[in-house]
Amino acid sequence: MRRTVVITGASSGIGAEAAVQLARRGDHVVLIGRSPRKLSAVVDRIRADSGSTPDSHVCDFAVLDDLRRTGATIAAAYEVIDVLANNAGIIAKQNTSTVDGHDLTIQVNHLAPFLLSSLLLERVTAAPAGRIITTSSAAHTRGWLDPDDLDFRRRRWSRWRAYADSKQANILFTTELTWRLRHTVVVATCFHPGLVRSDFGDSTGLFRLVKRLSPVGFVSPSQGASTLVQLATTDDGRSIPGAYLDSGRLSRPTSRAVDPDLAERLWKVSAELTAG
């Protein structure tokens, strides 16, 4: 049976590579990305590689109304979504607020996937073995997320602090989602893809320099995508609800990232901030 897989951040990097690999396996992939040009190139690549034509949607996660429209369109197009891969992410170069009034990194990396998951959850729950996969990062270990100050109104902002908080939020989201889905067939997981040689993080000069001068330890986008594909296709993606994988292996996140009280608080705040 052909599955439907929705992938965000699919216009480049590990999102594009995962889309190619999953289409090659026979899945119908639905791509979401911000760049029309890059998204079109991925569609052409998948068509040439697998003979199938994916659906694609241009969407800016920095605008929640744009995401609401995209989510509604996808929900109307598919009665069943087998896999939702929340993969889109950024490291903001500057302390920037979105049109919705939120920190840019927190919105794109956490609030947007939280909202999209809510919009598509009914469709994923309708699948015989639904999966929700979120791309986190080992950077979560440096996060100290405060649900009452997600937008850094009281705390000092830095690009890496915001990024670490957002990646910790990804795991907390998975933790609480797992609890809320405990009576369904849907399994939520998250993962760290490794340090990937892509254009991700190129807005920060230090990260770009490290990739250029010290490439040892970095993996290709295809290799980085392998854990996403692993969670989307194998028993690893269903055997341990709430699992966190690091470069393909089961790993243990920090205790704060799986704190059930903190996860519940974050969920409640996120629901309030994304209510349309």
N, C-alpha and C positions, 0 to 999 in steps of 0.2 A: 504494500500500500504506500503510495507516494505521500510524503509528509510535506507540510508547509512550515517553513522556517523563516522567521522575521529576524533580521540582523540590523542593528543600528551601528553607525560609524562604519558603514560598508563601502564608502567611496575610496578608501585607501587603507594601508596598513593591514593589521591582522583581521579586520572586519572583511575587507575585500578578499583576502586569501582564504578565510573560512568559507565565504560565500562560494568561491570557486571550488573548493574541496567538497563542500556539501552538495553542490549542484552536480558535481562529477559522480557522486554516490547515488544520484537519482532524486534528491530532494528538490522541491520547488522553493526557491529562495525569494524572499521579499526584501529588497534593499532599502535602507533609509540612510540618507547622507545629506550633507549641507551643500556640497558643490555639484551643480548640475553637470558640469564638464567631466569631473572625475567619476561621477556616478554613471554617466553614459558610457565612459570607457570601460568600467567594470561590467556593465550589461553586455557590451560588445565582446569582451573577453570571455564571459561565461557562455555566450551564444556560440562563439567559435570553439571553445574548449569542450562543451558538453552537448551542444545542439539544442539546449533548452533556452528559453527566453525568460529571465526573471522579471518580476515586477519591481518598479523602483519608485521612490517617493523622495522628493526634495523637501527637507525640513530643517529648520533652525532651532536647535534645542535651547537657544538663548531667548526664545519667544514661546511661552507656554501656550498661547492661543494657536500658534502654528502647529505645535505638537498635538493639541486637542483636535484640530482639523485632520491631521494626518492619522491619528489614532482612530477617529471616527470613520475615516475612509477605509482603512484596513479592516476594521471590525465589520463594516458593511460588506466588504468583498469576500470575507472568509468566515464560514461557520465554525471552522476548526483551525486552530493554530497549534502545531505540535511542539514547536520550540520558539521561545522568545529569547534572543541573545541581546542583552543590554551591554553593548560594547563601546558606544561612543564616549569619548572623553577628551579633556583638554588640560593644559596647564596654562592658566591665564598669565600673560606677561605683566599686566598692571592690575591694580586694585580697581576692578570695574564692576559696576552694577548693571544688571539686565533691565530691560523695559518693565519687567515684573518686580523690580526692586530688590533682587537677590544677588549675592556674590556670584560672579560669572562661573567660576569653577564649581562651586557647590551646586548651582542650578543645572549645568550641563552634565556633571558627573553623577549627581544624586537625585535632585528633585525631578529632573526630566525623566530618567528611567523609572523612578517611583510612579510618576503620573502615567507613563505609557503602560507600565505593568498593570496599573489599575484599570486603564481603558481597555486592555486586551485580555484581562484575566478570565473573563467569562468564556472567551474563545479558547484559551489554553486549557481551562478546566474541562471543556468539551472534548478534548483529545483523549484517546485511550491511554496515553502515557505522556502527559504534558511535562515540559521542562522549561524552567526559567533560569537562564545562566547570566551572571553578571561579571563583567571584567573588573577585577579589583587590582591590587598591587601590593607588593611587599612594603611599599611606602606607608601602608596603613599602620605599621608598627610605630611610626613617628607621629601619628595623629593623636589629638586629644580633643575630640569633638564635643561640643557643647550644644545640645539641641535647642537651648534657649538663646543661643547666639550664633546661629549658623552663618549669618551674614557679616560677622566680625564688627558689630556695632560697638562692642565693649573691649574686645581683644585686639591686639596688634596683628595686622594682616601681613603675611608674606606669601609669595606664590607657592612655596613648597609646603607651608603650613596649611594653606587652603587645599592643596592637592592631597596631602596626607589625610586631612580630615575627611575629604570626599571619598577617599578609598576606604577609610575606616567605616564610613557611612554605607558603602556598598556591602560590606560584610554584615554590619548590623541590620541592614535591610533584609539580607538573605536569612539571617537568624530569625527575625520576627516573621518574615514571610513563611518560613518553614513551620513555625508554630501555628500560624493562621491557616495553613494548608494541610494540617496534620490529618484531617478527615477526608482528604481528596486524593486523587491519583497524581496530582502535580508535585514535582520535586524541584526545589530551588537549590542551586549551587552557585559557587563563585570561584574565581581563580586569579592567580598571578601568572601572566604569560612569560615572564622573564624580561630582561632588558632587550628591547627590540630595535633593530636598525631600520627605523622608518622616519617619517617626518614628524612624528609625535614629539612634542616638547622642543621643537626647533625655534620656538619663539623665545626660549631662554638660552642665552648665549653660552652659559656654562655647560648645559646638557648637550648642546650641539657640538661644542668643542671636545667634550669627552668622547662622544661617539666618533668624532673624526680622528682624534689623536690616540685614543686607547680603545680600539674596537674589540679587544679580547674580552670575552664574557657576554657580548651582545649576540643575539640570535637573529636570524632572518625573519621577516614578517610571516613567511610560510611556517617556520618552526614555531613562532609565537602563537600562530593560529591553531596549532595542533592540539593544545589543551582545550580550547573552545570546541573543536571538532570532537575530541575525545568525550567531553561531557555531553555533547549533543547526540552522540551515536552509540556509545558503549554503556555497559552496565555501571561503569563508574559514575555516570550521570544520574543514576537512579538508586544505587545501592545504599548511599549514605545521604539522606536529606540534610541540607545545610552544609554539605562538605565544602572545604576550601582546599583547592589544589594549587601547588606551586610548581610550575613547569612540568606538569603531568603527574605529579606525585601528591598524595594526600599529605597535607601539612596542618599545623596547628597555628591559627592566628593568635594574636595577643588576647589576653583575657578580657580586656576592655572591648575588643571588637565583637565579642560574642556574649557580652553582658546582657542578660534578658531584660533587666529593668531599663538599661540605657537604650536597648533596641526598641522597647515599647514606647519610651518617651520620644525617640526620634520618629517613630512611625506616626504618632499622634500629631507632632509638630509638622511633619511633612504633609500629612493629609490636610491640615489647616492651610498651609502655604500654597498648596496646589489646587485647592477647591475652586472650581470655576464659577 
